[in-house]
Amino acid sequence: MPESVSRPSGAVLVPDRVARSVRALGAAGERWLAGLRGLLAELEAEWSITVGGSLAGGQAAYVATVVGRDGRQAVLKAAIPMGIDALTPFERELTALRLMGGDPYAELLRYDVGRRVLLLERLGEPMAALGWPPERQADALVGMAARGWRPAPADVGLPTGAEAARWLADFVATTWERLGGPCPEATVDLAVRCAAAREAAFDPRRATLVHGDVHAFNALRSGAGFRLVDPEGLVSEPEHDLGVIQARGVQAWTDDLATSEPRQALEVLTRRCARAGRQSGTDPAAIWQWAFTELVSTGLFLLSLGHTTEAEPFLAAADNLTTATPGGSP
């Protein structure tokens, strides 16, 4: 996690992506931002830490480096208020971190539910910064995701894959309409059908704890390996994680799908899903359906927050795939 924004003389400088989310919250966001300096001061005193520079990358929390009185480096994460669709609720992330208890997730050192803050182990640079070929990144991400698949307690209180798929279908349809139809309706229709297929196929006997947002910027160096940050907290089929990796795990892959001819894009994604399925012993068709739904939902989500340039490759990739699959997903 490279530092990107300093905190001179106690003033809190919020990274742009967080600032956009805060603005989208209106008055609630303004109140949170006004109280952030006081919150950090309280935590410094109570947790015996010194807050350093903020870290860029996320949009759901203010994240900063900290140093404990014993010299241990860590990361403080202060979640923004609830109110933005598609941002993972603080309580779900906390639950996932506590259930995992460390590897392959970041280690949770301390937390405060009422103030919505986490103290996490300090990790190194993201996989995305290492210059690895896209295929190597994707294979590593698949392996990391699989290490985290484990049964969740029946009363864990996390959304199931069926609930997540239903939510995605509704989010895609309503956000597309609210934004004035920023991509072809056929693309949205296919995403909704894919989500409905995953909802119908949900089998509690196969459900595991999944991360829900495995990508190369969420995989940070830890010794000779990596650990994952920002889990979404879901109990779903393993293919859910693998679909996310195909959709947004490696930026170069998304860009490739966006700039390819439609038929080539379809062949490439189908081949990648088959590779992930072989590597993990899972269903390539289910991976494809999750991947397509995630391409569309991610693009619309980014558009809704004003990240137009970032949204374009996701929607362009989805449009290409729709053109090549007029009868539905393969």
C-alpha positions in Angstrom: 0.0 0.0 0.0 2.0 3.0 -1.2 1.3 6.2 0.7 -0.2 8.8 -1.6 -1.6 11.7 0.6 0.2 13.1 3.6 -1.4 14.3 6.8 0.6 17.4 7.8 0.0 19.2 11.1 -3.0 17.0 11.9 -5.1 18.0 8.9 -6.9 15.1 7.3 -6.5 15.0 3.5 -8.9 12.6 2.0 -7.9 10.8 -1.3 -10.1 11.8 -4.3 -11.9 8.4 -4.6 -13.0 8.6 -1.0 -13.9 12.3 -1.4 -16.3 11.4 -4.3 -18.0 8.7 -2.2 -18.3 11.2 0.7 -19.9 13.8 -1.6 -22.3 11.2 -2.9 -23.6 10.7 0.7 -24.6 14.4 1.1 -25.0 15.7 4.6 -24.1 12.3 6.2 -20.8 12.4 4.3 -20.1 16.0 5.3 -20.7 15.1 9.0 -18.4 12.1 8.8 -15.6 14.1 7.1 -16.0 16.9 9.7 -15.6 14.4 12.5 -12.7 12.4 11.0 -9.9 14.5 12.6 -11.4 14.0 16.0 -11.9 10.3 15.4 -8.3 9.8 14.5 -7.2 11.7 17.5 -9.3 9.5 19.8 -7.9 6.4 18.3 -4.3 7.6 18.6 -4.9 8.1 22.3 -6.9 5.0 23.0 -5.0 2.5 20.9 -1.5 3.9 21.5 -0.9 4.6 17.8 0.4 7.4 15.6 -1.5 8.0 12.4 0.6 8.7 9.4 -0.2 9.3 5.7 -3.3 8.2 4.0 -3.3 5.4 1.4 -5.0 5.6 -2.0 -6.9 2.9 -3.8 -10.2 2.4 -2.0 -13.4 4.4 -2.0 -15.4 3.1 1.0 -13.0 4.1 3.8 -10.3 6.5 4.9 -7.2 4.3 5.1 -3.9 5.4 6.7 -0.6 4.0 7.9 -0.1 3.8 11.7 2.8 3.0 14.0 2.1 1.5 17.4 4.0 2.5 20.6 5.9 -0.8 20.2 7.1 0.3 16.7 4.8 -2.2 14.9 3.5 -0.8 11.6 -0.2 -1.3 10.8 -3.1 0.1 8.7 -6.1 2.0 10.1 -9.3 1.8 8.1 -12.2 4.1 9.0 -15.4 3.3 7.0 -17.5 6.0 5.5 -21.2 6.0 6.5 -23.6 3.6 4.8 -25.7 4.8 1.9 -24.0 3.9 -1.3 -25.2 0.8 -3.2 -22.5 -1.7 -4.0 -20.1 -0.6 -1.3 -19.5 -3.4 1.2 -21.0 -2.7 4.6 -18.5 -2.4 7.4 -20.1 -5.2 9.4 -19.7 -7.7 6.5 -16.1 -7.0 6.0 -15.4 -7.3 9.8 -17.3 -10.6 9.9 -15.2 -12.0 7.0 -12.0 -11.0 8.5 -12.8 -12.5 11.9 -14.0 -15.8 10.3 -10.8 -16.1 8.2 -8.5 -15.2 11.1 -5.6 -14.2 8.8 -4.1 -15.9 5.8 -5.1 -15.6 3.0 -6.7 -12.4 4.3 -5.0 -9.6 6.1 -4.7 -10.1 9.8 -7.2 -8.2 11.9 -5.4 -6.6 14.9 -8.2 -4.6 16.5 -11.6 -3.1 15.7 -14.4 -0.9 17.0 -17.9 -1.6 15.7 -19.5 1.6 17.0 -16.9 3.8 15.3 -16.6 1.5 12.3 -12.8 1.3 12.3 -10.4 -1.6 11.7 -6.7 -2.0 12.6 -5.0 -4.4 10.1 -1.5 -5.7 9.6 0.6 -3.6 7.3 1.2 -5.4 4.0 3.4 -4.6 1.0 2.8 -3.5 -2.6 0.0 -4.8 -4.6 0.4 -7.6 -7.1 -0.7 -5.2 -9.8 2.5 -3.2 -9.3 4.9 -6.0 -9.8 4.9 -6.2 -13.6 3.8 -9.8 -13.8 2.2 -11.0 -17.0 -1.6 -11.1 -16.8 -1.9 -14.9 -16.9 0.5 -15.2 -13.9 -1.5 -12.7 -12.0 -4.8 -14.5 -12.7 -3.4 -17.9 -11.8 -2.1 -16.5 -8.5 -5.4 -14.8 -7.7 -7.3 -18.0 -8.4 -5.0 -19.9 -6.0 -5.4 -17.2 -3.3 -9.2 -17.2 -3.6 -9.3 -21.0 -3.4 -7.2 -20.9 -0.2 -10.0 -18.9 1.4 -12.9 -21.1 0.5 -14.1 -22.7 3.7 -17.5 -23.5 5.3 -19.2 -20.7 7.1 -21.3 -21.1 10.3 -25.0 -21.5 9.6 -25.8 -18.4 11.7 -23.0 -16.2 10.2 -25.5 -13.6 8.9 -23.7 -13.0 5.6 -25.6 -12.8 2.3 -25.7 -15.9 0.2 -24.8 -16.3 -3.4 -28.5 -16.4 -4.3 -29.1 -13.1 -2.5 -26.0 -11.5 -4.0 -27.1 -12.6 -7.5 -30.6 -11.2 -6.9 -29.1 -8.0 -5.7 -26.9 -7.7 -8.7 -29.7 -8.2 -11.1 -31.8 -5.5 -9.5 -28.8 -3.1 -9.2 -27.9 -3.5 -12.9 -31.5 -2.9 -14.1 -32.2 0.0 -11.8 -28.9 1.7 -12.2 -28.9 1.4 -16.0 -32.4 3.1 -16.0 -31.3 5.8 -13.5 -28.2 6.7 -15.6 -30.3 7.0 -18.8 -29.2 3.7 -20.5 -25.4 4.2 -20.8 -25.0 0.8 -22.6 -27.2 -1.3 -24.9 -30.3 -2.8 -23.3 -29.3 -6.2 -24.6 -26.2 -6.1 -22.4 -28.3 -5.4 -19.3 -30.8 -8.1 -20.2 -27.9 -10.7 -20.5 -26.4 -9.6 -17.2 -29.8 -10.0 -15.5 -30.3 -13.5 -17.1 -26.8 -14.5 -16.0 -27.5 -13.4 -12.4 -30.9 -15.2 -12.4 -29.1 -18.4 -13.5 -26.7 -18.1 -10.6 -29.5 -17.4 -8.2 -31.4 -20.5 -9.3 -28.3 -22.7 -9.2 -27.4 -21.8 -5.6 -26.7 -24.9 -3.6 -26.1 -24.4 0.2 -24.1 -27.6 0.3 -21.5 -26.1 -2.1 -21.5 -22.7 -0.5 -18.3 -21.4 1.1 -17.0 -18.1 2.5 -15.9 -16.2 -0.6 -13.9 -13.0 -0.8 -16.1 -11.3 -3.5 -13.6 -8.8 -4.7 -10.4 -10.7 -5.6 -8.2 -8.5 -7.9 -4.6 -7.6 -8.3 -4.9 -4.4 -6.3 -6.4 -6.2 -3.4 -3.6 -8.8 -3.3 -0.8 -7.3 -1.3 2.7 -8.6 -0.6 3.2 -10.6 2.6 6.6 -12.1 2.9 7.1 -14.4 -0.1 3.4 -14.5 -0.9 0.3 -12.3 -0.8 -2.7 -11.6 1.4 -6.1 -10.3 0.4 -7.7 -7.1 1.7 -11.2 -5.7 1.5 -13.3 -8.9 1.6 -17.0 -8.4 0.8 -18.3 -11.1 3.2 -20.4 -13.5 1.2 -21.4 -17.2 1.4 -21.5 -18.3 -2.2 -20.3 -20.8 -4.7 -16.6 -20.8 -5.5 -17.3 -19.8 -9.0 -18.5 -16.4 -7.7 -14.9 -15.5 -6.7 -13.5 -16.8 -10.0 -16.0 -14.7 -12.0 -14.9 -11.6 -10.3 -11.3 -12.4 -11.2 -12.2 -12.8 -14.8 -14.2 -9.5 -14.8 -11.8 -7.2 -12.9 -9.0 -9.3 -11.4 -6.4 -8.1 -13.9 -6.9 -4.7 -15.6 -5.1 -5.8 -18.8 -7.6 -8.6 -19.2 -10.6 -6.3 -19.0 -8.9 -3.9 -21.5 -8.3 -6.7 -23.8 -11.9 -7.8 -23.8 -12.9 -4.2 -24.4 -10.7 -3.7 -27.5 -11.1 -7.1 -29.1 -13.6 -8.0 -31.9 -16.7 -9.5 -30.3 -16.1 -13.1 -31.4 -12.5 -12.9 -30.2 -13.6 -11.5 -26.9 -16.0 -14.3 -26.4 -13.4 -16.9 -27.2 -10.9 -15.3 -24.9 -13.2 -15.1 -21.9 -14.5 -18.7 -22.5 -10.9 -19.9 -22.6 -10.0 -18.0 -19.4 -13.0 -19.4 -17.6 -12.1 -22.9 -18.7 -8.5 -22.4 -17.4 -9.8 -21.2 -14.0 -12.2 -24.1 -13.8 -9.5 -26.6 -14.5 -7.2 -25.0 -11.9 -9.9 -25.0 -9.2 -12.1 -27.9 -10.1 -15.1 -25.7 -10.7 -17.7 -25.0 -13.4 -16.5 -22.8 -16.3 -20.1 -21.9 -17.4 -20.9 -20.6 -13.9 -17.7 -18.6 -13.8 -18.6 -17.0 -17.2 -22.1 -16.0 -15.9 -20.6 -14.4 -12.8 -17.9 -12.7 -14.9 -20.4 -11.2 -17.3 -22.7 -9.9 -14.5 -19.7 -8.4 -12.7 -18.5 -6.7 -15.8 -21.8 -4.9 -16.2 -22.4 -4.2 -12.5 -18.9 -2.8 -12.1 -19.1 -0.5 -15.1 -22.5 0.9 -14.0 -21.3 1.3 -10.4 -18.2 3.3 -11.5 -20.4 5.4 -13.7 -22.8 6.1 -10.8 -19.9 7.6 -8.8 -18.6 9.7 -11.7 -15.6 7.4 -12.6 -16.4 7.5 -16.4 -13.0 6.6 -17.7 -12.7 3.7 -15.4 -16.1 2.4 -16.3 -15.7 2.4 -20.0 -13.6 -0.8 -20.4 -16.0 -2.8 -18.3 -19.1 -1.8 -20.3 -17.2 -2.1 -23.7 -16.1 -5.6 -22.8 -19.7 -6.5 -21.8 -21.1 -5.0 -25.0 -18.6 -7.1 -27.1 -19.6 -10.3 -25.4 -23.3 -9.5 -25.8 -22.8 -9.0 -29.5 -21.1 -12.4 -29.8 -23.8 -14.2 -27.7 -27.2 -13.1 -29.1 -28.8 -16.2 -27.7 -27.4 -15.8 -24.2 -24.3 -17.0 -22.3 -22.4 -20.0 -23.7 
